[in-house]
Amino acid sequence: MNSSDPIFHVCPRPLWEEAQARGAYYGRPADHKDGYIHCSTAEQLRASTAKHAAGQSDLVLLSLDPARLGDSLRWEPARQGDLFPHIYGGVPLSAVLRADPLPLDSSGQHVYPAWLQETDEFR
């Protein structure tokens, strides 16, 4: 992972719409419970989405610029000791590089944006 590579967060579309109105994103209920916003690298994204959002529809994939998150971004050990990006506090909209729909296919699997599927880190 290059420090300039985006990190990712999956959220329900209504929470993303609320964030756009508020000027910042403050996470899902599970994030509030844990005290930070759970994020993933491209390499971690499929497994994280399968674990935390399996079968959920009406989701948005947020691509975030780590440099714009400042000290609120911390890399902390999680599953099997892997370092995961966690954000303490809100995500300013200026840190969101893009917001893509994350639909389900006919078998109930999430369909990632084509641009992401073409990256080496995601494959």
Summary of the structure (lengths in Angstrom):
residues: 123
radius of gyration: 13.5
end to end distance: 13.4
largest distance: 40.4
contacts: 333
relative contact order: 0.23
helix: 36%
strand: 31%
